[in-house]
Amino acid sequence: MSPVVKINLLVTNLQLTDSIRDYVEKRITNLEKLLGKISESGGEVVANFEVAKTTNHHKSGDFFRAECLIKIDGEEFYHSAEREDLYTAIDEVNENLFRAVRKKKNKKRAMWEYGARRIKDLVKGVRNWRK
């Protein structure tokens, strides 16, 4: 069962089209493969995504902004990007959030394994002491 990701999409100075909405939803739901255990434990994932055009009078430059704040069981992950292309900005935000969530998940796993190793060493030490 995949986690339920609640997506709040805010659009500023742009017309919200179905293609933009579908693209954002597709990118956010790609994080679900990292979040498989959260739904099993009853956790909640909320993504606040904002897409904006920062200026209307410039002809070139970085004037599309995408930013996202993901809340996963009380932890927050945030990234924003400004690019010339809206879809490029969305992709950059997604990649950085994916990297941050994966890093946090791997860190938790490593700490758990470290603790398990320490307990195993303590148990081995008690066994050797008895002999």
N, C-alpha and C positions, 0 to 999 in steps of 0.2 A: 504494500500500500504506500503510495507516494504522499508526502506531506502536503497539506493544504497551505498554499501560499496566498495570502491576501495582498492584492496589489492595488495601491492607491496611486492613480496617475494624474498628475497636474500638468497642464499645458499653458504656457505663458507666451503671448504674442505670436501664436501660431494657430492654424486651424487643425483641430484633431481629426485625422483621417483614420480609416480602418487599417491602412498599411502601417502607420506609426504605432497604433495600439497593438496590432498583432506582433510587430517586431519587438516591442518592449516586453510583451507577455512571453514571447518565445525565449528571449534572452534571460528573463528572470526565472522562468521555469526550468532552464538548463541547470540551475543551482540545485534542483531537487535530488540529483544523484548524490550530492554531498550531504543532503539533509534527510536521508532515509530513516534514520533512527529516531528523529525528533517526533514524527507523527506517531510512532509506536508507543512512545512514552507520554503522549498527550500534549506535546509542545505546540507552540504557535509561531508561525513565521509571518511577519508583516513587512512588506516592501513599499516604501514611499518613494515614488519615482517622479522626478520633475524634468520636463523637456521644455526648453525655452529658446526663443530667438532674442538675443541680448540687444540688438540694435536694428533699426529699420532703414537707416540712411547710409550705411557703409556698403561699398560694392565688393570689397574683398577683405579677407581676414577671418579670424576665429570669432564667429558670431552666433554659433549654435552651442547651447549649453545643455548638458545632461548631468543630473546628479541623483544619487540614490542613497537612501538610508534603509538598511535592513535590520530589523530587530528579530533576533532569534533567542527565545527564552531569556529575555532580559539583557542579552549582549547586543551591542550595536556595531554595525559595520557601515562606514560611509565613504563615498568617493564621488568626485565631480570631475568633469572634463569639459573643455571648450575647444571646439574644432570647426573647420570650415564646412564639414558635412555632418548632418544630424546623426546619421546612422553610424558614422565613425566614432562620434562622441559616445553614443550608446554602447557600442562594442567595447570601447576603452573602459568605461565604467563597469561593464559586466566582467571583463577580464580581471580587473583589479579587485573587484569584490569576490570573484571566484578564488583568486589567489589568497586573499585575506581569510576567507572562511576555511579553505583547505589547510592553511598554515595553523589556524587555531585548532582545528580538528586533529591534525597530526601532533600538535604540541600536547593536547590532552591525552592522546593515546600514548605518547612517549612517556609522559609523567606517570601514567597508570602502570606501564610496563616496568618503569624504574622502581616504583613502589613494590610491585610484585616480585621483582628480582631481589630486592632488599629483604623482604619477608622470607623468601626461599633461602637466602644465605643465612638468615638468623636461625631458621629451622634446621639447616644443615649443621650449623655450629652447635646447637643443642644436642643433636644426635651424636656428633663427634665427642662432645664433652662427656656423655654418659659412658662411652666405651672405655 
